[in-house]
Amino acid sequence: MIERRPYQRLKWGAGVVLAVAAGFMLFTSNIWNERIPLSTDSTANSVHIIDESEIRQGTSQENVMDMTEDELFSRWNPVVVKGTVENIRHIEIDFNGELEYQSLLTIQVSDVYHGDVQTGQELVVRADAIGRAEQEEHTDVISHVHQGMEGIFTPIPYDDEFIWEQNGETLRLRDIADYGFPDGERYLFLDTPSGLLFERDAYPSLQDMNSLDEIERWMISRFKASE
């Protein structure tokens, strides 16, 4: 018994070390995965900021509603701005065990063509998750967005009526962003290293344009004429 006591104490001590290590890992994980506070209007379990590497494959994307060119500029009254993507954060939303992944773009506004937005303002815009492995095939416009990229954007402003319902839970979208892209295709005109990129089939009037400057002149003409 005298010979066994040191071994028993050592074993107990090792258990403490493992417990402390596990607690430290959990603690540091919670630090890096910052939790976004939600209002009482949201019943989703949690929304955490995560690293791009934590985005899981197979997350759902929003259904694309058929709309004409005019409807894209009128339904939900989107703002129309030129700006630069200053930051991209990724979030994980827990709908009672069902996880969804989204990205939050911070856009620094340089010009305003339509909407109650000021030059120099920063817009936080919710979008489909950027950076997932399957998006490396560049199947949609949003997958090409990178920090520092310039473009013309038409996000819709959120109010309290914009609610995401899933698995019996709800998320008021305004809790995580003031604006959003209804899909990852038709609300961005990007100045990419390979040239102008946008969903040409959605905009018959713009199909032959090949530069962001051309898109900008068209936007100025359209919205000045409508004022």
ABEGO torsion letter per residue (X at the ends): XAAAAAAAAAAAAAAAAAAAAAAAAAAAAAAABBBBBBBAABABABBBBBBAAABBBGBBBBBBBBBBAAAAAABGGBBBBBBBBABBBBBBBBBGGBBBBBBBBBBBBABBABEBBBBGBBBBBBBBBBGBAAAAAGABAAAABBBGBBBBBBBBBBBAABBBBBGGBBBBAAAABABBBABAAAABBBBBAAEBBBBAAABAAAAABABAAAAAAAAAAAAAAAX
